Amino acid sequence: MQLVMFDIDGTLVDSHEFDADLFANAVREVLGVEVDRTWKSYRNVTDTGILSEILSQSGFDSESALHDVKGRFVELVRAYLNDSGNAVSEIPGAKALVAHLRAMPEMELAIATGGWRESAELKLAHVGIDADQITLATSSEAKARVDIMRLAEKLAGSGRQFDSRTYIGDALWDLQASAELGYSFVAIGSRIEHSVRFEDFRDQEEILSILGAEPANRAEVP
């Protein structure tokens, strides 16, 4: 059994830029604090990780402030998606690849995102990816990306051991977490350099080959 795990922002959904902007806006509106948009100063580049560090440094009551920022951020994401129409879309080929992998009995799929569950589900639904059909672990459940990935693997495996594990993401922290956990890594987009990298998912046959999966036309042959 093989595990293929995806990030969301910039990987499945073309949402990296607006998601970062709206997160910074929510923090600014609720706390009056500016976010380091390079993300380099944060130990855990996840919604909960970044906000926890900001709250600790700023002396806010963590539980209530986190609740308020998270609530405002989800409101902003929902409004943005409602107003954007088709302007927010899947990374080309993402839905087709996910659907193909889900149909393969030897593949188990999961999503592990540094975003909160509520915003993750909104973005996936907006581009037509049903989060109810795929194991989803988020920053709502864990602060560190490696812990989110561990949780996604545990939920997807239901106690089973995987023969191979691959994470597909678009950012340096995705690569670093994958290396720490011993995952193979496939980079999407142009944000990072990696030996295995694709601009998007349209070259499905090549991506499936790297994952050790049959292309659609071959998989359907008895």
N, C-alpha and C positions, 0 to 999 in steps of 0.2 A: 504494500500500500504506500502511495506517495502523497505527500502533503504539499499543496501549493497555497501560499498565503500572500495576500495582497494588502498594500497600503491603499488609502482612498485618495487624498488630495494630491493632484498631480500625477496619480497613477491610474485609478479607475475613472476619476472625475476631474475635469479641467477646472479645479476650484482652489488651487494653491494661492493665487494672488488675492482673490476676494476674501477667502477664509482668513488669511493673515491680516488683511485690512480690517475686517469686521471684528476680529479678536482684539486687535489694538484699540479700535474704537470703543468696544465694550469696556475694556479696562480703563480707558481714559474717562468715559462718561460716568462710570460708577465710582472709581477710586481717585480720579484726577492724577493718574500715574501714566507715564509714557513707557511703552514696551520697547525693548531693544530689538529692533526688527532684523538685526543680523543673526539673532538667536544664539550667538556665540557665548554669551555670558551665563546661559542657563544650563544647569546640570542635566535636566531632563526636558528635552524639547517635545513636550506634550502639553495639551491644554491645562491639565491639572498640575503638571510639573512646573510649568512656567508661572502659573498663577500662584502656586504655593510659595515659590521663591519670592515673588513680588510682595505677597502678603507678609511673609516673614521679615523681609527687609523694611517694610513700610509700617509695621506695627498695627495692622488691622486685625479685627476679630476674624479669624480664618474661616470658620464655618459659615457665618452669615454673609461675609463678603464674597466667598466663593459661590454661594448660592445666588447672590445678586448678580455677579458678573456672568455666571453661566446662564442665568435666565435671560439677561439682556442680550448676550451673544446669540442664543438660540432665536430670540425674537428678530434680531438683525438678519440672521441667515434665512429664516423663513420669509421675511419681507423681501430680501434680495432675490431669492429664488422665485417668489411670486411675481416680482416685477420684471425679471429677466427673460421670462419665456424660454425660447430655445437658445438664448445666448450662453447659458451654462449647459454644457454637453458632456457626454462621455469622452474619455480619451479614445480616439478612433480605434475601433475594433475591440474595445474592452468587453462589451456585452456579449459579442459573439464568442470570444475566447472563454469567458466565464460559463456561458451556456454549454459550450462544447466540453469543457472540463467536468462540469457537473454531471454530464451524461455518461462519463467514463467510470465504470465500477472500480477501477484500480486507483482512481484519484479522489482525494478528499480536499475540499476547498475551505479556506478560512480567510477572514479579513481581520487585520490587526492595525488599528489606527490610533494615532496620538490625539485625535479629536474626541470630543464627548459623544456619547451614544446618541443623544437627541439630534445633534447637528449631523452626525454621520448618517443616520437613517433618513433625514431630510434630503441630503445630497444624493444618496443612492437612489431613493425613490424618484427624485427629479429626473434622473437619466434612465430610469426603467430597470434598475437592478434591485431585485427583491431581497432585502436583507433578511427576511424571515426564512429564506431558503439556503442561507449560507451562515456558518458559524461566524459570529461577530464579537470581537473583544475590543474595548475602547478605553480611553483615558478616564471614563467614569468608573472603571473597575480597578485600575492600577495607575500609578504615577509614572513609572519608568517604562520605556518602550520595550525593553527586554521582558519585563514582567507581563506586559500586555500580550506579547507574542507567546510567552509560555502559557498564558491562560488560553489563548486561542488554540494552541496546539493541544492542550489538555482537553478542551471541550470538543474539538474536532475528532480527536482520537478515541475518546471514551475508554481510555485505558490501554488502547493498542499502541504498539511501537511502529513508527513509520520507517520504511526502508530508505526513503530520501525525503528531504525537506528543502523547499525553495521559497524564498521571499522575493516578491516583486515590488520595488519601490522606486522613488525618484530623488531621494535626498541622501546626504552624507550620513545622517543619523540612522537611516534605514540600513545602509551598508554596514555601519559600525555595529549595530545591534545584531545583524545577521552574522557577522564575523564572530561576535562574542558567543552566540548560541550555536555556531557550527552549521548555519544554513548556507546553501548555495544562494547566490544573489543574481538577480536579473534587474538591470537598471532600465528605467523608462524615462524618455525625455533627455534634455540637454543640461540639466542642473549639475550632474556629476559625471566624471569619466570613470568607466569601468570596462573590463575586458568583454563583458557580455552586456550589451546595451542596444536598445531599440528606441526609435523616436516615438513609436506608438505600437499598437497591437495589430496593425493591418497585415504584417507578414506573419500570419497565424501559423503557417506550415513550419517556418523556421523556429518560431517560439516553441511550438509543440515538440519539435525535434530536440531542442535543448532541454525541455522538461521530460523527455523520454516518453512522450505520448504520440499516439498515431494521429496523423492529419485526418480531417473530417472525412475525406473521400475514401481513405483507407480503413478508418475505424468502422465504417459502415459495411465493409465487405466481410461476409461470414468467414 
